[in-house]
Amino acid sequence: ARVGERRVLGAASLDREEIDRVCVLREGSAFSEEALAGDVRRLLSLYDQSGFPFATVEVGGFRASEGGHLSYEMRVEEGERAVIERVESPGTNALRPDVLARLLESRPGEPYDGRRLVEGRERLLRSGFFRTVDEIEVLEGSAPGRVVLRVPATGAPVNAAQAVAGYSGADQQLTGLFDLRLGNIAGTARRGRARWEGRGEGVSRYLIEYEEPWLLRTPLSLRVGLDHELHEPAFTRTVATAEAAFPVSGSLSLLGGGSAERSVFPAGDRMRSRVSSTHVGIEVDRRDRALSPREGARLRILGRRGERKETYRDSTAAGARRTSLRGLEADFDVYRPVGGRQVLALLGKGRLVTAGGGPVPEEERFVLGGAASLRGYREEQFRSSRIGLLQLEYRVLLSPDGTRSFLFTDAGYARPDDGAHGDEVHVGYGAGLRIASKIGLVGVDYGLATGDGPLDGRIHFRLEAAF
């Protein structure tokens, strides 16, 4: 049979063009029950997106003409255009209701829009506050025209304390790290961090950070931090940073910020230096989830521009040196499942800084080596104005609680800035294990550098206690 006349009754809030756009059955086209059911689903979806989540569509009034054409009616009960009464997530107190509504971009008092729920669910998964987020339910509120959004989800531990101890069999040196992260202060999505590192050979670092997710109730987030490094006896360095992020879409954010830096030199011609800089960039996050991603990718690119002023102990040279600084930073990670519990992870980063055509001062150079970068090598073994790192991991997920084993290969690039000859590419390899326990995730990595014997590798122990 062919479609004759299709009448839509009761569709007061949608015009004919909108309805025709979502319906595939038109006058003269071949009729089928499957196509008719699809038209009903698409019409209900259109109503949901237009603010009518409880609209109904009934089909009837079939009439067959002598020419073999089948006419019918679609009777619509729109209901009232809905307004959000509240947002709730029973069974989890990961976020305050007002914070949950802001992440969904569906706040009480706003008109209901079904399209936002799909995008909002993806944002919740990428936020790191939830392990799982099921399809969001739309329930009737306390009065006609009001709806309640219920988010079936399980919260994730977002606070973490990490302790790491490292030992090198080659030079018999001990290093350490303690990192405390508060990922959701009082259910407000605010974040804080405090970190200490003892890298050996007189090198230590102290870091504190704070992030405000919605500055002055705008979509803009702001992260501020203070970083202090001690490199005995060469110099001390203190950096204050601020970075704002503006979400353009669910996965894309624009970045911008600045920093102020001060370095002090106990000995030598230089007495101190100051650097002020600004940066802009983008971040794209298309991972399936923030916690233990199985697929997807993330990319972050920053361009920096600044000026460096140096003060010398010789008063005649004081303030005589001003140098322009230019920099580029890029980070990415890609995840791909290769089996039921197996995941390939490729992580990389690149750093570049120039100093007005001249040599880059040591304190402005980037470091490479150690448990958090090039495994199998000493902490900060390499320091250069140009570095690159690629890390390939083959992970076997042994249980949902984070227990896993993995093999890794790291390849790092660091070009000597002093003109010395030597290898620019350095390769490390090894294996690691993470075991979930009552006190947290216990891990051990064993890394070997190129040319190391089996007993000359570096062992990294870590404890990650989530709460």
QUIQUIWO-V409962 format. One record per residue. N is the residue number from 0. PHI is phi in whole degrees, 0 to 359 (* if undefined). OMEGA is omega in whole degrees, 0 to 359 (* if undefined). Layout:
BEGIN
N & PHI & OMEGA
N & PHI & OMEGA
END
This chain:
BEGIN
0 & * & 176
1 & 253 & 180
2 & 284 & 173
3 & 266 & 180
4 & 266 & 174
5 & 245 & 180
6 & 252 & 178
7 & 248 & 184
8 & 252 & 175
9 & 86 & 181
10 & 271 & 184
11 & 280 & 186
12 & 263 & 178
13 & 240 & 178
14 & 270 & 186
15 & 297 & 181
16 & 296 & 179
17 & 297 & 180
18 & 292 & 180
19 & 296 & 183
20 & 292 & 183
21 & 263 & 181
22 & 263 & 181
23 & 271 & 178
24 & 279 & 180
25 & 229 & 181
26 & 303 & 179
27 & 95 & 180
28 & 279 & 180
29 & 291 & 181
30 & 271 & 171
31 & 210 & 179
32 & 296 & 179
33 & 296 & 179
34 & 293 & 179
35 & 294 & 178
36 & 298 & 177
37 & 295 & 177
38 & 298 & 179
39 & 296 & 180
40 & 297 & 182
41 & 291 & 178
42 & 291 & 176
43 & 296 & 177
44 & 296 & 177
45 & 297 & 177
46 & 296 & 179
47 & 299 & 179
48 & 290 & 181
49 & 266 & 175
50 & 100 & 180
51 & 238 & 186
52 & 288 & 183
53 & 252 & 177
54 & 294 & 177
55 & 233 & 178
56 & 227 & 175
57 & 244 & 181
58 & 250 & 179
59 & 191 & 179
60 & 64 & 181
61 & 291 & 178
62 & 220 & 178
63 & 256 & 179
64 & 268 & 182
65 & 294 & 181
66 & 278 & 179
67 & 85 & 178
68 & 266 & 182
69 & 247 & 177
70 & 257 & 181
71 & 202 & 180
72 & 238 & 173
73 & 245 & 184
74 & 262 & 186
75 & 254 & 167
76 & 248 & 187
77 & 286 & 191
78 & 74 & 181
79 & 266 & 174
80 & 295 & 193
81 & 269 & 172
82 & 237 & 183
83 & 286 & 178
84 & 271 & 178
85 & 196 & 175
86 & 238 & 183
87 & 221 & 176
88 & 219 & 183
89 & 296 & 179
90 & 94 & 176
91 & 215 & 176
92 & 244 & 183
93 & 301 & 182
94 & 227 & 171
95 & 297 & 182
96 & 305 & 180
97 & 291 & 178
98 & 288 & 177
99 & 300 & 179
100 & 295 & 179
101 & 292 & 177
102 & 297 & 178
103 & 286 & 188
104 & 58 & 178
105 & 219 & 187
106 & 261 & 178
107 & 306 & 181
108 & 93 & 180
109 & 272 & 176
110 & 297 & 178
111 & 287 & 177
112 & 218 & 184
113 & 299 & 180
114 & 296 & 183
115 & 291 & 183
116 & 291 & 179
117 & 295 & 179
118 & 294 & 180
119 & 295 & 178
120 & 299 & 178
121 & 296 & 178
122 & 295 & 179
123 & 297 & 179
124 & 294 & 181
125 & 281 & 184
126 & 289 & 182
127 & 88 & 181
128 & 274 & 185
129 & 229 & 172
130 & 283 & 180
131 & 225 & 174
132 & 222 & 179
133 & 276 & 181
134 & 299 & 185
135 & 286 & 182
136 & 267 & 177
137 & 248 & 184
138 & 244 & 177
139 & 290 & 181
140 & 270 & 185
141 & 281 & 180
142 & 211 & 177
143 & 304 & 180
144 & 86 & 178
145 & 243 & 182
146 & 231 & 175
147 & 247 & 176
148 & 262 & 180
149 & 252 & 183
150 & 253 & 176
151 & 286 & 185
152 & 209 & 172
153 & 243 & 182
154 & 288 & 178
155 & 245 & 174
156 & 292 & 186
157 & 254 & 175
158 & 262 & 183
159 & 211 & 172
160 & 238 & 184
161 & 238 & 175
162 & 235 & 183
163 & 227 & 173
164 & 233 & 181
165 & 237 & 178
166 & 222 & 179
167 & 256 & 177
168 & 288 & 183
169 & 287 & 182
170 & 245 & 175
171 & 52 & 183
172 & 237 & 181
173 & 252 & 177
174 & 230 & 182
175 & 206 & 181
176 & 203 & 170
177 & 224 & 186
178 & 225 & 178
179 & 249 & 180
180 & 239 & 173
181 & 254 & 190
182 & 266 & 183
183 & 198 & 187
184 & 292 & 177
185 & 56 & 178
186 & 70 & 185
187 & 258 & 184
188 & 72 & 174
189 & 285 & 184
190 & 234 & 176
191 & 218 & 182
192 & 207 & 173
193 & 223 & 187
194 & 218 & 172
195 & 231 & 177
196 & 228 & 170
197 & 245 & 189
198 & 264 & 181
199 & 85 & 178
200 & 57 & 176
201 & 76 & 182
202 & 249 & 177
203 & 217 & 183
204 & 213 & 176
205 & 231 & 184
206 & 218 & 170
207 & 229 & 181
208 & 218 & 175
209 & 215 & 180
210 & 232 & 175
211 & 258 & 189
212 & 289 & 181
213 & 226 & 185
214 & 291 & 179
215 & 53 & 178
216 & 64 & 176
217 & 256 & 177
218 & 292 & 184
219 & 285 & 173
220 & 256 & 182
221 & 226 & 177
222 & 241 & 178
223 & 237 & 182
224 & 205 & 176
225 & 227 & 187
226 & 236 & 180
227 & 237 & 180
228 & 241 & 178
229 & 240 & 178
230 & 240 & 182
231 & 283 & 357
232 & 261 & 191
233 & 285 & 185
234 & 194 & 166
235 & 239 & 186
236 & 220 & 179
237 & 234 & 183
238 & 231 & 172
239 & 253 & 184
240 & 232 & 173
241 & 214 & 180
242 & 219 & 177
243 & 252 & 178
244 & 231 & 179
245 & 240 & 181
246 & 286 & 177
247 & 273 & 177
248 & 213 & 182
249 & 297 & 183
250 & 239 & 185
251 & 244 & 177
252 & 228 & 173
253 & 264 & 185
254 & 241 & 176
255 & 197 & 181
256 & 180 & 181
257 & 201 & 180
258 & 211 & 174
259 & 232 & 188
260 & 231 & 177
261 & 223 & 177
262 & 238 & 180
263 & 237 & 183
264 & 241 & 184
265 & 296 & 183
266 & 221 & 179
267 & 97 & 182
268 & 292 & 182
269 & 283 & 178
270 & 256 & 177
271 & 198 & 177
272 & 216 & 177
273 & 229 & 179
274 & 228 & 171
275 & 240 & 184
276 & 212 & 174
277 & 233 & 178
278 & 213 & 174
279 & 224 & 180
280 & 183 & 179
281 & 224 & 172
282 & 223 & 178
283 & 239 & 182
284 & 233 & 178
285 & 240 & 175
286 & 288 & 181
287 & 290 & 178
288 & 194 & 181
289 & 282 & 183
290 & 267 & 179
291 & 47 & 181
292 & 296 & 178
293 & 252 & 177
294 & 204 & 181
295 & 109 & 184
296 & 208 & 175
297 & 219 & 181
298 & 222 & 178
299 & 222 & 180
300 & 230 & 179
301 & 229 & 170
302 & 245 & 184
303 & 241 & 176
304 & 213 & 182
305 & 201 & 179
306 & 226 & 181
307 & 243 & 178
308 & 239 & 182
309 & 247 & 177
310 & 245 & 184
311 & 250 & 177
312 & 291 & 174
313 & 285 & 187
314 & 300 & 181
315 & 289 & 180
316 & 259 & 185
317 & 300 & 177
318 & 72 & 184
319 & 277 & 185
320 & 252 & 172
321 & 235 & 185
322 & 229 & 175
323 & 275 & 179
324 & 243 & 175
325 & 229 & 182
326 & 214 & 177
327 & 219 & 178
328 & 230 & 178
329 & 218 & 176
330 & 225 & 175
331 & 209 & 168
332 & 213 & 183
333 & 230 & 180
334 & 234 & 181
335 & 216 & 177
336 & 288 & 180
337 & 236 & 179
338 & 174 & 183
339 & 305 & 181
340 & 236 & 184
341 & 245 & 182
342 & 224 & 170
343 & 261 & 180
344 & 237 & 176
345 & 241 & 181
346 & 239 & 181
347 & 208 & 174
348 & 205 & 176
349 & 220 & 180
350 & 222 & 179
351 & 214 & 175
352 & 219 & 176
353 & 234 & 184
354 & 231 & 174
355 & 58 & 180
356 & 87 & 180
357 & 259 & 178
358 & 292 & 178
359 & 274 & 179
360 & 301 & 185
361 & 302 & 184
362 & 290 & 178
363 & 266 & 182
364 & 280 & 180
365 & 265 & 182
366 & 248 & 181
367 & 214 & 178
368 & 122 & 177
369 & 118 & 187
370 & 297 & 184
371 & 267 & 181
372 & 222 & 184
373 & 263 & 185
374 & 289 & 185
375 & 97 & 181
376 & 240 & 180
377 & 295 & 174
378 & 299 & 178
379 & 56 & 180
380 & 295 & 182
381 & 241 & 178
382 & 224 & 187
383 & 206 & 176
384 & 280 & 178
385 & 223 & 177
386 & 226 & 174
387 & 214 & 182
388 & 213 & 172
389 & 236 & 179
390 & 233 & 178
391 & 247 & 180
392 & 234 & 171
393 & 254 & 187
394 & 252 & 173
395 & 245 & 182
396 & 277 & 186
397 & 272 & 178
398 & 199 & 181
399 & 294 & 184
400 & 278 & 176
401 & 108 & 177
402 & 295 & 183
403 & 200 & 171
404 & 237 & 182
405 & 201 & 170
406 & 249 & 182
407 & 220 & 170
408 & 224 & 179
409 & 246 & 175
410 & 231 & 182
411 & 241 & 178
412 & 239 & 177
413 & 212 & 181
414 & 273 & 179
415 & 300 & 180
416 & 272 & 183
417 & 267 & 179
418 & 82 & 181
419 & 291 & 178
420 & 271 & 180
421 & 168 & 180
422 & 294 & 176
423 & 262 & 179
424 & 251 & 183
425 & 231 & 185
426 & 241 & 174
427 & 233 & 181
428 & 206 & 180
429 & 166 & 184
430 & 214 & 180
431 & 212 & 181
432 & 215 & 174
433 & 237 & 182
434 & 234 & 177
435 & 283 & 179
436 & 222 & 180
437 & 294 & 181
438 & 266 & 179
439 & 135 & 182
440 & 266 & 180
441 & 264 & 183
442 & 224 & 174
443 & 217 & 175
444 & 238 & 174
445 & 234 & 184
446 & 240 & 179
447 & 239 & 173
448 & 270 & 178
449 & 303 & 179
450 & 93 & 179
451 & 287 & 170
452 & 282 & 183
453 & 303 & 182
454 & 259 & 182
455 & 261 & 183
456 & 287 & 181
457 & 246 & 181
458 & 257 & 178
459 & 238 & 175
460 & 260 & 179
461 & 212 & 174
462 & 229 & 179
463 & 244 & 181
464 & 261 & 179
465 & 263 & 181
466 & 206 & *
END
